[in-house]
């Protein structure tokens, strides 16, 4: 499963991040379709980006993210 991620500390209290992952997941042999056949493997992709805020002398952390997950089959 290839994955790639990056994080950047833009300011002492602000970090930006992004990541991307994709891969295939085989179907377990005990999972069978109606009629006894097996299912095709599942493939997927995830992309995410966001930011995190934490004041230097604060007791809290806030984050906001946007993501997309796509599965096929």
Predicted model as a PDB file, atoms N, CA, C, CB and O in Angstrom, pLDDT in the B-factor column:
MODEL        1                                                                  
ATOM      1  N   UNK A   1       0.841  -1.181   0.000  1.00 73.00           N  
ATOM      2  CA  UNK A   1       0.000   0.000   0.000  1.00 73.00           C  
ATOM      3  C   UNK A   1       0.884   1.241   0.000  1.00 73.00           C  
ATOM      4  CB  UNK A   1      -0.956   0.000   1.217  1.00 73.00           C  
ATOM      5  O   UNK A   1       1.487   1.558   1.025  1.00 73.00           O  
ATOM      6  N   UNK A   2       0.975   1.937  -1.101  1.00 85.00           N  
ATOM      7  CA  UNK A   2       1.770   3.173  -1.117  1.00 85.00           C  
ATOM      8  C   UNK A   2       1.080   4.286  -0.328  1.00 85.00           C  
ATOM      9  CB  UNK A   2       2.016   3.633  -2.564  1.00 85.00           C  
ATOM     10  O   UNK A   2      -0.130   4.487  -0.433  1.00 85.00           O  
ATOM     11  N   UNK A   3       1.877   5.001   0.461  1.00 92.00           N  
ATOM     12  CA  UNK A   3       1.385   6.150   1.226  1.00 92.00           C  
ATOM     13  C   UNK A   3       2.393   7.277   1.140  1.00 92.00           C  
ATOM     14  CB  UNK A   3       1.121   5.768   2.704  1.00 92.00           C  
ATOM     15  O   UNK A   3       3.601   7.047   1.080  1.00 92.00           O  
ATOM     16  N   UNK A   4       1.890   8.486   1.137  1.00 95.00           N  
ATOM     17  CA  UNK A   4       2.743   9.660   1.103  1.00 95.00           C  
ATOM     18  C   UNK A   4       2.103  10.728   1.977  1.00 95.00           C  
ATOM     19  CB  UNK A   4       2.956  10.172  -0.358  1.00 95.00           C  
ATOM     20  O   UNK A   4       0.908  10.999   1.854  1.00 95.00           O  
ATOM     21  N   UNK A   5       2.886  11.333   2.855  1.00 96.00           N  
ATOM     22  CA  UNK A   5       2.359  12.372   3.727  1.00 96.00           C  
ATOM     23  C   UNK A   5       3.395  13.458   3.952  1.00 96.00           C  
ATOM     24  CB  UNK A   5       1.914  11.778   5.061  1.00 96.00           C  
ATOM     25  O   UNK A   5       4.600  13.214   3.880  1.00 96.00           O  
ATOM     26  N   UNK A   6       2.910  14.652   4.223  1.00 97.00           N  
ATOM     27  CA  UNK A   6       3.800  15.776   4.491  1.00 97.00           C  
ATOM     28  C   UNK A   6       3.161  16.647   5.573  1.00 97.00           C  
ATOM     29  CB  UNK A   6       4.078  16.605   3.188  1.00 97.00           C  
ATOM     30  O   UNK A   6       1.944  16.828   5.606  1.00 97.00           O  
ATOM     31  N   UNK A   7       3.994  17.173   6.445  1.00 95.00           N  
ATOM     32  CA  UNK A   7       3.543  18.074   7.499  1.00 95.00           C  
ATOM     33  C   UNK A   7       4.483  19.274   7.515  1.00 95.00           C  
ATOM     34  CB  UNK A   7       3.507  17.354   8.899  1.00 95.00           C  
ATOM     35  O   UNK A   7       5.698  19.117   7.387  1.00 95.00           O  
ATOM     36  N   UNK A   8       3.926  20.468   7.671  1.00 97.00           N  
ATOM     37  CA  UNK A   8       4.740  21.678   7.652  1.00 97.00           C  
ATOM     38  C   UNK A   8       4.311  22.576   8.797  1.00 97.00           C  
ATOM     39  CB  UNK A   8       4.618  22.418   6.294  1.00 97.00           C  
ATOM     40  O   UNK A   8       3.132  22.901   8.930  1.00 97.00           O  
ATOM     41  N   UNK A   9       5.253  22.972   9.612  1.00 95.00           N  
ATOM     42  CA  UNK A   9       4.974  23.902  10.710  1.00 95.00           C  
ATOM     43  C   UNK A   9       5.135  25.314  10.161  1.00 95.00           C  
ATOM     44  CB  UNK A   9       5.930  23.652  11.947  1.00 95.00           C  
ATOM     45  O   UNK A   9       6.245  25.842  10.094  1.00 95.00           O  
ATOM     46  N   UNK A  10       4.035  25.909   9.777  1.00 95.00           N  
ATOM     47  CA  UNK A  10       4.043  27.229   9.153  1.00 95.00           C  
ATOM     48  C   UNK A  10       4.387  28.334  10.154  1.00 95.00           C  
ATOM     49  CB  UNK A  10       2.689  27.511   8.517  1.00 95.00           C  
ATOM     50  O   UNK A  10       5.127  29.266   9.839  1.00 95.00           O  
ATOM     51  N   UNK A  11       3.844  28.212  11.347  1.00 94.00           N  
ATOM     52  CA  UNK A  11       4.080  29.157  12.440  1.00 94.00           C  
ATOM     53  C   UNK A  11       4.247  28.336  13.713  1.00 94.00           C  
ATOM     54  CB  UNK A  11       2.900  30.206  12.576  1.00 94.00           C  
ATOM     55  O   UNK A  11       3.895  27.156  13.716  1.00 94.00           O  
ATOM     56  N   UNK A  12       4.762  28.902  14.781  1.00 92.00           N  
ATOM     57  CA  UNK A  12       4.916  28.122  16.008  1.00 92.00           C  
ATOM     58  C   UNK A  12       3.601  27.515  16.526  1.00 92.00           C  
ATOM     59  CB  UNK A  12       5.515  28.993  17.077  1.00 92.00           C  
ATOM     60  O   UNK A  12       3.630  26.517  17.246  1.00 92.00           O  
ATOM     61  N   UNK A  13       2.478  28.091  16.177  1.00 93.00           N  
ATOM     62  CA  UNK A  13       1.193  27.600  16.653  1.00 93.00           C  
ATOM     63  C   UNK A  13       0.329  26.958  15.563  1.00 93.00           C  
ATOM     64  CB  UNK A  13       0.441  28.726  17.279  1.00 93.00           C  
ATOM     65  O   UNK A  13      -0.789  26.526  15.843  1.00 93.00           O  
ATOM     66  N   UNK A  14       0.844  26.888  14.299  1.00 96.00           N  
ATOM     67  CA  UNK A  14       0.055  26.390  13.176  1.00 96.00           C  
ATOM     68  C   UNK A  14       0.825  25.358  12.367  1.00 96.00           C  
ATOM     69  CB  UNK A  14      -0.369  27.541  12.277  1.00 96.00           C  
ATOM     70  O   UNK A  14       1.944  25.619  11.926  1.00 96.00           O  
ATOM     71  N   UNK A  15       0.228  24.183  12.170  1.00 96.00           N  
ATOM     72  CA  UNK A  15       0.813  23.133  11.327  1.00 96.00           C  
ATOM     73  C   UNK A  15      -0.168  22.778  10.218  1.00 96.00           C  
ATOM     74  CB  UNK A  15       1.172  21.870  12.169  1.00 96.00           C  
ATOM     75  O   UNK A  15      -1.369  22.659  10.456  1.00 96.00           O  
ATOM     76  N   UNK A  16       0.348  22.610   9.015  1.00 98.00           N  
ATOM     77  CA  UNK A  16      -0.446  22.177   7.868  1.00 98.00           C  
ATOM     78  C   UNK A  16      -0.004  20.770   7.491  1.00 98.00           C  
ATOM     79  CB  UNK A  16      -0.293  23.162   6.658  1.00 98.00           C  
ATOM     80  O   UNK A  16       1.176  20.439   7.607  1.00 98.00           O  
ATOM     81  N   UNK A  17      -0.937  19.945   7.042  1.00 97.00           N  
ATOM     82  CA  UNK A  17      -0.572  18.584   6.658  1.00 97.00           C  
ATOM     83  C   UNK A  17      -1.423  18.094   5.498  1.00 97.00           C  
ATOM     84  CB  UNK A  17      -0.715  17.638   7.846  1.00 97.00           C  
ATOM     85  O   UNK A  17      -2.517  18.596   5.241  1.00 97.00           O  
ATOM     86  N   UNK A  18      -0.882  17.092   4.803  1.00 98.00           N  
ATOM     87  CA  UNK A  18      -1.596  16.440   3.704  1.00 98.00           C  
ATOM     88  C   UNK A  18      -1.065  15.020   3.585  1.00 98.00           C  
ATOM     89  CB  UNK A  18      -1.425  17.228   2.351  1.00 98.00           C  
ATOM     90  O   UNK A  18       0.106  14.762   3.867  1.00 98.00           O  
ATOM     91  N   UNK A  19      -1.928  14.100   3.167  1.00 96.00           N  
ATOM     92  CA  UNK A  19      -1.475  12.744   2.901  1.00 96.00           C  
ATOM     93  C   UNK A  19      -2.344  12.098   1.837  1.00 96.00           C  
ATOM     94  CB  UNK A  19      -1.487  11.907   4.181  1.00 96.00           C  
ATOM     95  O   UNK A  19      -3.471  12.518   1.575  1.00 96.00           O  
ATOM     96  N   UNK A  20      -1.782  11.067   1.239  1.00 97.00           N  
ATOM     97  CA  UNK A  20      -2.472  10.307   0.202  1.00 97.00           C  
ATOM     98  C   UNK A  20      -2.087   8.841   0.357  1.00 97.00           C  
ATOM     99  CB  UNK A  20      -2.119  10.838  -1.230  1.00 97.00           C  
ATOM    100  O   UNK A  20      -0.917   8.523   0.569  1.00 97.00           O  
ATOM    101  N   UNK A  21      -3.055   7.962   0.254  1.00 95.00           N  
ATOM    102  CA  UNK A  21      -2.807   6.522   0.347  1.00 95.00           C  
ATOM    103  C   UNK A  21      -3.701   5.805  -0.661  1.00 95.00           C  
ATOM    104  CB  UNK A  21      -3.068   5.995   1.797  1.00 95.00           C  
ATOM    105  O   UNK A  21      -4.821   6.238  -0.933  1.00 95.00           O  
ATOM    106  N   UNK A  22      -3.198   4.718  -1.203  1.00 93.00           N  
ATOM    107  CA  UNK A  22      -4.007   3.888  -2.100  1.00 93.00           C  
ATOM    108  C   UNK A  22      -3.584   2.444  -1.926  1.00 93.00           C  
ATOM    109  CB  UNK A  22      -3.856   4.337  -3.589  1.00 93.00           C  
ATOM    110  O   UNK A  22      -2.476   2.162  -1.470  1.00 93.00           O  
ATOM    111  N   UNK A  23      -4.468   1.533  -2.290  1.00 90.00           N  
ATOM    112  CA  UNK A  23      -4.112   0.132  -2.157  1.00 90.00           C  
ATOM    113  C   UNK A  23      -5.230  -0.804  -2.558  1.00 90.00           C  
ATOM    114  CB  UNK A  23      -3.705  -0.154  -0.757  1.00 90.00           C  
ATOM    115  O   UNK A  23      -6.325  -0.379  -2.926  1.00 90.00           O  
ATOM    116  N   UNK A  24      -4.929  -2.092  -2.478  1.00 85.00           N  
ATOM    117  CA  UNK A  24      -5.870  -3.159  -2.801  1.00 85.00           C  
ATOM    118  C   UNK A  24      -6.014  -4.069  -1.591  1.00 85.00           C  
ATOM    119  CB  UNK A  24      -5.403  -3.964  -4.048  1.00 85.00           C  
ATOM    120  O   UNK A  24      -5.052  -4.297  -0.857  1.00 85.00           O  
ATOM    121  N   UNK A  25      -7.205  -4.581  -1.389  1.00 78.00           N  
ATOM    122  CA  UNK A  25      -7.446  -5.506  -0.292  1.00 78.00           C  
ATOM    123  C   UNK A  25      -8.069  -6.775  -0.862  1.00 78.00           C  
ATOM    124  CB  UNK A  25      -8.363  -4.867   0.798  1.00 78.00           C  
ATOM    125  O   UNK A  25      -9.176  -6.729  -1.399  1.00 78.00           O  
ATOM    126  N   UNK A  26      -7.375  -7.908  -0.752  1.00 74.00           N  
ATOM    127  CA  UNK A  26      -7.964  -9.150  -1.257  1.00 74.00           C  
ATOM    128  C   UNK A  26      -9.146  -9.576  -0.393  1.00 74.00           C  
ATOM    129  CB  UNK A  26      -6.909 -10.269  -1.301  1.00 74.00           C  
ATOM    130  O   UNK A  26      -9.256  -9.182   0.768  1.00 74.00           O  
ATOM    131  N   UNK A  27     -10.007 -10.367  -0.963  1.00 70.00           N  
ATOM    132  CA  UNK A  27     -11.170 -10.872  -0.240  1.00 70.00           C  
ATOM    133  C   UNK A  27     -10.773 -12.192   0.417  1.00 70.00           C  
ATOM    134  CB  UNK A  27     -12.407 -11.058  -1.195  1.00 70.00           C  
ATOM    135  O   UNK A  27     -10.111 -13.025  -0.201  1.00 70.00           O  
ATOM    136  N   UNK A  28     -11.178 -12.376   1.660  1.00 67.00           N  
ATOM    137  CA  UNK A  28     -10.858 -13.607   2.380  1.00 67.00           C  
ATOM    138  C   UNK A  28     -11.538 -14.807   1.729  1.00 67.00           C  
ATOM    139  CB  UNK A  28     -11.280 -13.494   3.852  1.00 67.00           C  
ATOM    140  O   UNK A  28     -12.644 -14.675   1.206  1.00 67.00           O  
ATOM    141  N   UNK A  29     -10.906 -15.959   1.752  1.00 64.00           N  
ATOM    142  CA  UNK A  29     -11.476 -17.141   1.083  1.00 64.00           C  
ATOM    143  C   UNK A  29     -12.841 -17.553   1.627  1.00 64.00           C  
ATOM    144  CB  UNK A  29     -10.526 -18.302   1.214  1.00 64.00           C  
ATOM    145  O   UNK A  29     -13.641 -18.121   0.883  1.00 64.00           O  
ATOM    146  N   UNK A  30     -13.132 -17.286   2.901  1.00 63.00           N  
ATOM    147  CA  UNK A  30     -14.420 -17.699   3.457  1.00 63.00           C  
ATOM    148  C   UNK A  30     -15.568 -16.788   3.022  1.00 63.00           C  
ATOM    149  CB  UNK A  30     -14.339 -17.727   4.968  1.00 63.00           C  
ATOM    150  O   UNK A  30     -16.727 -17.134   3.252  1.00 63.00           O  
ATOM    151  N   UNK A  31     -15.292 -15.644   2.407  1.00 65.00           N  
ATOM    152  CA  UNK A  31     -16.342 -14.757   1.896  1.00 65.00           C  
ATOM    153  C   UNK A  31     -16.735 -15.206   0.499  1.00 65.00           C  
ATOM    154  CB  UNK A  31     -15.868 -13.273   1.884  1.00 65.00           C  
ATOM    155  O   UNK A  31     -15.926 -15.157  -0.427  1.00 65.00           O  
ATOM    156  N   UNK A  32     -17.957 -15.636   0.351  1.00 67.00           N  
ATOM    157  CA  UNK A  32     -18.429 -16.148  -0.931  1.00 67.00           C  
ATOM    158  C   UNK A  32     -19.684 -15.420  -1.373  1.00 67.00           C  
ATOM    159  CB  UNK A  32     -18.695 -17.648  -0.845  1.00 67.00           C  
ATOM    160  O   UNK A  32     -20.526 -15.047  -0.555  1.00 67.00           O  
ATOM    161  N   UNK A  33     -19.797 -15.224  -2.670  1.00 67.00           N  
ATOM    162  CA  UNK A  33     -20.985 -14.614  -3.250  1.00 67.00           C  
ATOM    163  C   UNK A  33     -22.088 -15.662  -3.355  1.00 67.00           C  
ATOM    164  CB  UNK A  33     -20.672 -14.002  -4.640  1.00 67.00           C  
ATOM    165  O   UNK A  33     -21.843 -16.858  -3.200  1.00 67.00           O  
ATOM    166  N   UNK A  34     -23.302 -15.197  -3.621  1.00 68.00           N  
ATOM    167  CA  UNK A  34     -24.422 -16.114  -3.835  1.00 68.00           C  
ATOM    168  C   UNK A  34     -24.082 -17.034  -4.998  1.00 68.00           C  
ATOM    169  CB  UNK A  34     -25.750 -15.337  -4.109  1.00 68.00           C  
ATOM    170  O   UNK A  34     -23.684 -16.550  -6.057  1.00 68.00           O  
ATOM    171  N   UNK A  35     -24.223 -18.307  -4.838  1.00 73.00           N  
ATOM    172  CA  UNK A  35     -23.874 -19.257  -5.889  1.00 73.00           C  
ATOM    173  C   UNK A  35     -22.489 -19.853  -5.696  1.00 73.00           C  
ATOM    174  CB  UNK A  35     -23.954 -18.587  -7.236  1.00 73.00           C  
ATOM    175  O   UNK A  35     -22.073 -20.694  -6.492  1.00 73.00           O  
ATOM    176  N   UNK A  36     -21.758 -19.439  -4.657  1.00 69.00           N  
ATOM    177  CA  UNK A  36     -20.464 -20.051  -4.354  1.00 69.00           C  
ATOM    178  C   UNK A  36     -19.248 -19.380  -4.944  1.00 69.00           C  
ATOM    179  CB  UNK A  36     -20.479 -21.421  -4.802  1.00 69.00           C  
ATOM    180  O   UNK A  36     -18.126 -19.765  -4.612  1.00 69.00           O  
ATOM    181  N   UNK A  37     -19.418 -18.393  -5.803  1.00 72.00           N  
ATOM    182  CA  UNK A  37     -18.268 -17.697  -6.386  1.00 72.00           C  
ATOM    183  C   UNK A  37     -17.610 -16.757  -5.378  1.00 72.00           C  
ATOM    184  CB  UNK A  37     -18.698 -16.912  -7.624  1.00 72.00           C  
ATOM    185  O   UNK A  37     -18.190 -16.443  -4.339  1.00 72.00           O  
ATOM    186  N   UNK A  38     -16.406 -16.317  -5.691  1.00 72.00           N  
ATOM    187  CA  UNK A  38     -15.718 -15.386  -4.796  1.00 72.00           C  
ATOM    188  C   UNK A  38     -15.874 -13.951  -5.307  1.00 72.00           C  
ATOM    189  CB  UNK A  38     -14.216 -15.756  -4.670  1.00 72.00           C  
ATOM    190  O   UNK A  38     -16.142 -13.723  -6.487  1.00 72.00           O  
ATOM    191  N   UNK A  39     -15.702 -13.003  -4.406  1.00 71.00           N  
ATOM    192  CA  UNK A  39     -15.779 -11.595  -4.760  1.00 71.00           C  
ATOM    193  C   UNK A  39     -14.458 -11.118  -5.351  1.00 71.00           C  
ATOM    194  CB  UNK A  39     -16.151 -10.754  -3.535  1.00 71.00           C  
ATOM    195  O   UNK A  39     -13.410 -11.707  -5.085  1.00 71.00           O  
ATOM    196  N   UNK A  40     -14.500 -10.067  -6.142  1.00 74.00           N  
ATOM    197  CA  UNK A  40     -13.282  -9.447  -6.657  1.00 74.00           C  
ATOM    198  C   UNK A  40     -12.619  -8.629  -5.548  1.00 74.00           C  
ATOM    199  CB  UNK A  40     -13.595  -8.550  -7.888  1.00 74.00           C  
ATOM    200  O   UNK A  40     -13.302  -8.205  -4.617  1.00 74.00           O  
ATOM    201  N   UNK A  41     -11.302  -8.397  -5.623  1.00 78.00           N  
ATOM    202  CA  UNK A  41     -10.622  -7.575  -4.613  1.00 78.00           C  
ATOM    203  C   UNK A  41     -11.177  -6.144  -4.588  1.00 78.00           C  
ATOM    204  CB  UNK A  41      -9.107  -7.544  -4.884  1.00 78.00           C  
ATOM    205  O   UNK A  41     -11.710  -5.652  -5.582  1.00 78.00           O  
ATOM    206  N   UNK A  42     -11.040  -5.505  -3.450  1.00 83.00           N  
ATOM    207  CA  UNK A  42     -11.486  -4.127  -3.264  1.00 83.00           C  
ATOM    208  C   UNK A  42     -10.260  -3.216  -3.395  1.00 83.00           C  
ATOM    209  CB  UNK A  42     -12.199  -3.935  -1.865  1.00 83.00           C  
ATOM    210  O   UNK A  42      -9.212  -3.500  -2.814  1.00 83.00           O  
ATOM    211  N   UNK A  43     -10.388  -2.132  -4.149  1.00 90.00           N  
ATOM    212  CA  UNK A  43      -9.305  -1.148  -4.237  1.00 90.00           C  
ATOM    213  C   UNK A  43      -9.826   0.179  -3.682  1.00 90.00           C  
ATOM    214  CB  UNK A  43      -8.794  -0.982  -5.722  1.00 90.00           C  
ATOM    215  O   UNK A  43     -11.024   0.459  -3.718  1.00 90.00           O  
ATOM    216  N   UNK A  44      -8.910   0.975  -3.176  1.00 92.00           N  
ATOM    217  CA  UNK A  44      -9.336   2.234  -2.577  1.00 92.00           C  
ATOM    218  C   UNK A  44      -8.255   3.288  -2.626  1.00 92.00           C  
ATOM    219  CB  UNK A  44      -9.758   2.013  -1.155  1.00 92.00           C  
ATOM    220  O   UNK A  44      -7.089   3.014  -2.910  1.00 92.00           O  
ATOM    221  N   UNK A  45      -8.688   4.514  -2.337  1.00 94.00           N  
ATOM    222  CA  UNK A  45      -7.789   5.669  -2.343  1.00 94.00           C  
ATOM    223  C   UNK A  45      -8.293   6.667  -1.304  1.00 94.00           C  
ATOM    224  CB  UNK A  45      -7.709   6.327  -3.770  1.00 94.00           C  
ATOM    225  O   UNK A  45      -9.499   6.879  -1.173  1.00 94.00           O  
ATOM    226  N   UNK A  46      -7.365   7.279  -0.567  1.00 95.00           N  
ATOM    227  CA  UNK A  46      -7.727   8.297   0.416  1.00 95.00           C  
ATOM    228  C   UNK A  46      -6.805   9.492   0.257  1.00 95.00           C  
ATOM    229  CB  UNK A  46      -7.653   7.735   1.860  1.00 95.00           C  
ATOM    230  O   UNK A  46      -5.588   9.343   0.155  1.00 95.00           O  
ATOM    231  N   UNK A  47      -7.396  10.681   0.238  1.00 97.00           N  
ATOM    232  CA  UNK A  47      -6.652  11.936   0.194  1.00 97.00           C  
ATOM    233  C   UNK A  47      -7.171  12.810   1.333  1.00 97.00           C  
ATOM    234  CB  UNK A  47      -6.803  12.656  -1.206  1.00 97.00           C  
ATOM    235  O   UNK A  47      -8.380  12.935   1.530  1.00 97.00           O  
ATOM    236  N   UNK A  48      -6.247  13.412   2.076  1.00 97.00           N  
ATOM    237  CA  UNK A  48      -6.633  14.215   3.237  1.00 97.00           C  
ATOM    238  C   UNK A  48      -5.726  15.423   3.355  1.00 97.00           C  
ATOM    239  CB  UNK A  48      -6.581  13.378   4.529  1.00 97.00           C  
ATOM    240  O   UNK A  48      -4.544  15.352   3.018  1.00 97.00           O  
ATOM    241  N   UNK A  49      -6.269  16.520   3.828  1.00 98.00           N  
ATOM    242  CA  UNK A  49      -5.492  17.721   4.077  1.00 98.00           C  
ATOM    243  C   UNK A  49      -6.146  18.525   5.185  1.00 98.00           C  
ATOM    244  CB  UNK A  49      -5.356  18.565   2.798  1.00 98.00           C  
ATOM    245  O   UNK A  49      -7.360  18.456   5.376  1.00 98.00           O  
ATOM    246  N   UNK A  50      -5.341  19.290   5.918  1.00 97.00           N  
ATOM    247  CA  UNK A  50      -5.923  20.081   6.986  1.00 97.00           C  
ATOM    248  C   UNK A  50      -4.882  20.885   7.734  1.00 97.00           C  
ATOM    249  CB  UNK A  50      -6.662  19.194   7.942  1.00 97.00           C  
ATOM    250  O   UNK A  50      -3.732  21.003   7.309  1.00 97.00           O  
ATOM    251  N   UNK A  51      -5.312  21.436   8.862  1.00 96.00           N  
ATOM    252  CA  UNK A  51      -4.384  22.188   9.695  1.00 96.00           C  
ATOM    253  C   UNK A  51      -4.705  21.967  11.162  1.00 96.00           C  
ATOM    254  CB  UNK A  51      -4.435  23.684   9.354  1.00 96.00           C  
ATOM    255  O   UNK A  51      -5.823  21.604  11.528  1.00 96.00           O  
ATOM    256  N   UNK A  52      -3.688  22.197  11.997  1.00 96.00           N  
ATOM    257  CA  UNK A  52      -3.817  22.073  13.440  1.00 96.00           C  
ATOM    258  C   UNK A  52      -3.306  23.357  14.079  1.00 96.00           C  
ATOM    259  CB  UNK A  52      -3.039  20.830  13.974  1.00 96.00           C  
ATOM    260  O   UNK A  52      -2.279  23.904  13.678  1.00 96.00           O  
ATOM    261  N   UNK A  53      -4.040  23.825  15.078  1.00 96.00           N  
ATOM    262  CA  UNK A  53      -3.697  25.054  15.792  1.00 96.00           C  
ATOM    263  C   UNK A  53      -3.536  24.719  17.271  1.00 96.00           C  
ATOM    264  CB  UNK A  53      -4.789  26.161  15.580  1.00 96.00           C  
ATOM    265  O   UNK A  53      -4.417  24.111  17.879  1.00 96.00           O  
ATOM    266  N   UNK A  54      -2.403  25.120  17.842  1.00 93.00           N  
ATOM    267  CA  UNK A  54      -2.184  24.978  19.282  1.00 93.00           C  
ATOM    268  C   UNK A  54      -1.366  26.166  19.765  1.00 93.00           C  
ATOM    269  CB  UNK A  54      -1.464  23.630  19.619  1.00 93.00           C  
ATOM    270  O   UNK A  54      -0.197  26.302  19.405  1.00 93.00           O  
ATOM    271  N   UNK A  55      -1.974  27.032  20.583  1.00 90.00           N  
ATOM    272  CA  UNK A  55      -1.229  28.175  21.103  1.00 90.00           C  
ATOM    273  C   UNK A  55      -0.018  27.704  21.913  1.00 90.00           C  
ATOM    274  CB  UNK A  55      -2.144  29.063  21.972  1.00 90.00           C  
ATOM    275  O   UNK A  55      -0.051  26.641  22.533  1.00 90.00           O  
ATOM    276  N   UNK A  56       1.043  28.501  21.900  1.00 86.00           N  
ATOM    277  CA  UNK A  56       2.267  28.120  22.594  1.00 86.00           C  
ATOM    278  C   UNK A  56       2.045  27.892  24.082  1.00 86.00           C  
ATOM    279  CB  UNK A  56       3.321  29.178  22.396  1.00 86.00           C  
ATOM    280  O   UNK A  56       2.650  26.991  24.661  1.00 86.00           O  
ATOM    281  N   UNK A  57       1.206  28.674  24.699  1.00 86.00           N  
ATOM    282  CA  UNK A  57       0.961  28.540  26.134  1.00 86.00           C  
ATOM    283  C   UNK A  57      -0.487  28.135  26.408  1.00 86.00           C  
ATOM    284  CB  UNK A  57       1.288  29.855  26.857  1.00 86.00           C  
ATOM    285  O   UNK A  57      -1.032  28.435  27.471  1.00 86.00           O  
ATOM    286  N   UNK A  58      -1.104  27.455  25.446  1.00 83.00           N  
ATOM    287  CA  UNK A  58      -2.492  27.053  25.596  1.00 83.00           C  
ATOM    288  C   UNK A  58      -2.624  25.597  26.012  1.00 83.00           C  
ATOM    289  CB  UNK A  58      -3.240  27.287  24.308  1.00 83.00           C  
ATOM    290  O   UNK A  58      -1.703  24.801  25.828  1.00 83.00           O  
ATOM    291  N   UNK A  59      -3.767  25.260  26.571  1.00 89.00           N  
ATOM    292  CA  UNK A  59      -4.047  23.893  26.991  1.00 89.00           C  
ATOM    293  C   UNK A  59      -4.986  23.199  26.010  1.00 89.00           C  
ATOM    294  CB  UNK A  59      -4.649  23.882  28.396  1.00 89.00           C  
ATOM    295  O   UNK A  59      -5.627  22.213  26.375  1.00 89.00           O  
ATOM    296  N   UNK A  60      -5.081  23.674  24.807  1.00 94.00           N  
ATOM    297  CA  UNK A  60      -6.017  23.105  23.849  1.00 94.00           C  
ATOM    298  C   UNK A  60      -5.372  22.956  22.474  1.00 94.00           C  
ATOM    299  CB  UNK A  60      -7.271  23.972  23.753  1.00 94.00           C  
ATOM    300  O   UNK A  60      -4.356  23.582  22.173  1.00 94.00           O  
ATOM    301  N   UNK A  61      -5.985  22.116  21.654  1.00 94.00           N  
ATOM    302  CA  UNK A  61      -5.547  21.868  20.280  1.00 94.00           C  
ATOM    303  C   UNK A  61      -6.800  21.800  19.412  1.00 94.00           C  
ATOM    304  CB  UNK A  61      -4.691  20.541  20.167  1.00 94.00           C  
ATOM    305  O   UNK A  61      -7.756  21.105  19.757  1.00 94.00           O  
ATOM    306  N   UNK A  62      -6.800  22.503  18.310  1.00 96.00           N  
ATOM    307  CA  UNK A  62      -7.920  22.462  17.371  1.00 96.00           C  
ATOM    308  C   UNK A  62      -7.396  22.001  16.020  1.00 96.00           C  
ATOM    309  CB  UNK A  62      -8.620  23.856  17.255  1.00 96.00           C  
ATOM    310  O   UNK A  62      -6.302  22.379  15.602  1.00 96.00           O  
ATOM    311  N   UNK A  63      -8.184  21.186  15.347  1.00 96.00           N  
ATOM    312  CA  UNK A  63      -7.781  20.742  14.013  1.00 96.00           C  
ATOM    313  C   UNK A  63      -8.992  20.755  13.093  1.00 96.00           C  
ATOM    314  CB  UNK A  63      -7.146  19.325  14.063  1.00 96.00           C  
ATOM    315  O   UNK A  63     -10.133  20.598  13.530  1.00 96.00           O  
ATOM    316  N   UNK A  64      -8.717  20.943  11.821  1.00 97.00           N  
ATOM    317  CA  UNK A  64      -9.738  20.932  10.785  1.00 97.00           C  
ATOM    318  C   UNK A  64      -9.165  20.167   9.610  1.00 97.00           C  
ATOM    319  CB  UNK A  64     -10.174  22.385  10.372  1.00 97.00           C  
ATOM    320  O   UNK A  64      -8.040  20.428   9.183  1.00 97.00           O  
ATOM    321  N   UNK A  65      -9.938  19.217   9.082  1.00 97.00           N  
ATOM    322  CA  UNK A  65      -9.443  18.392   7.981  1.00 97.00           C  
ATOM    323  C   UNK A  65     -10.529  18.211   6.932  1.00 97.00           C  
ATOM    324  CB  UNK A  65      -8.964  17.021   8.497  1.00 97.00           C  
ATOM    325  O   UNK A  65     -11.724  18.272   7.219  1.00 97.00           O  
ATOM    326  N   UNK A  66     -10.079  17.992   5.730  1.00 98.00           N  
ATOM    327  CA  UNK A  66     -10.958  17.652   4.626  1.00 98.00           C  
ATOM    328  C   UNK A  66     -10.395  16.385   4.005  1.00 98.00           C  
ATOM    329  CB  UNK A  66     -11.070  18.825   3.574  1.00 98.00           C  
ATOM    330  O   UNK A  66      -9.185  16.274   3.807  1.00 98.00           O  
ATOM    331  N   UNK A  67     -11.259  15.433   3.698  1.00 96.00           N  
ATOM    332  CA  UNK A  67     -10.757  14.189   3.130  1.00 96.00           C  
ATOM    333  C   UNK A  67     -11.748  13.598   2.145  1.00 96.00           C  
ATOM    334  CB  UNK A  67     -10.455  13.185   4.232  1.00 96.00           C  
ATOM    335  O   UNK A  67     -12.936  13.921   2.154  1.00 96.00           O  
ATOM    336  N   UNK A  68     -11.228  12.727   1.297  1.00 97.00           N  
ATOM    337  CA  UNK A  68     -12.035  12.000   0.321  1.00 97.00           C  
ATOM    338  C   UNK A  68     -11.556  10.552   0.337  1.00 97.00           C  
ATOM    339  CB  UNK A  68     -11.923  12.635  -1.125  1.00 97.00           C  
ATOM    340  O   UNK A  68     -10.362  10.278   0.211  1.00 97.00           O  
ATOM    341  N   UNK A  69     -12.497   9.639   0.492  1.00 94.00           N  
ATOM    342  CA  UNK A  69     -12.188   8.214   0.466  1.00 94.00           C  
ATOM    343  C   UNK A  69     -12.997   7.599  -0.666  1.00 94.00           C  
ATOM    344  CB  UNK A  69     -12.506   7.522   1.846  1.00 94.00           C  
ATOM    345  O   UNK A  69     -14.214   7.768  -0.728  1.00 94.00           O  
ATOM    346  N   UNK A  70     -12.320   6.885  -1.561  1.00 94.00           N  
ATOM    347  CA  UNK A  70     -12.972   6.244  -2.696  1.00 94.00           C  
ATOM    348  C   UNK A  70     -12.684   4.744  -2.650  1.00 94.00           C  
ATOM    349  CB  UNK A  70     -12.488   6.863  -4.044  1.00 94.00           C  
ATOM    350  O   UNK A  70     -11.526   4.333  -2.568  1.00 94.00           O  
ATOM    351  N   UNK A  71     -13.731   3.935  -2.703  1.00 88.00           N  
ATOM    352  CA  UNK A  71     -13.574   2.484  -2.765  1.00 88.00           C  
ATOM    353  C   UNK A  71     -14.241   1.986  -4.032  1.00 88.00           C  
ATOM    354  CB  UNK A  71     -14.178   1.789  -1.505  1.00 88.00           C  
ATOM    355  O   UNK A  71     -15.291   2.486  -4.436  1.00 88.00           O  
ATOM    356  N   UNK A  72     -13.624   1.003  -4.650  1.00 86.00           N  
ATOM    357  CA  UNK A  72     -14.192   0.423  -5.867  1.00 86.00           C  
ATOM    358  C   UNK A  72     -14.398  -1.068  -5.660  1.00 86.00           C  
ATOM    359  CB  UNK A  72     -13.276   0.685  -7.094  1.00 86.00           C  
ATOM    360  O   UNK A  72     -13.563  -1.757  -5.074  1.00 86.00           O  
ATOM    361  N   UNK A  73     -15.528  -1.544  -6.155  1.00 76.00           N  
ATOM    362  CA  UNK A  73     -15.956  -2.929  -6.044  1.00 76.00           C  
ATOM    363  C   UNK A  73     -16.434  -3.194  -4.632  1.00 76.00           C  
ATOM    364  CB  UNK A  73     -14.819  -3.894  -6.424  1.00 76.00           C  
ATOM    365  O   UNK A  73     -16.844  -4.312  -4.319  1.00 76.00           O  
TER     366      UNK A  73                                                      
ENDMDL                                                                          
END                                                                             
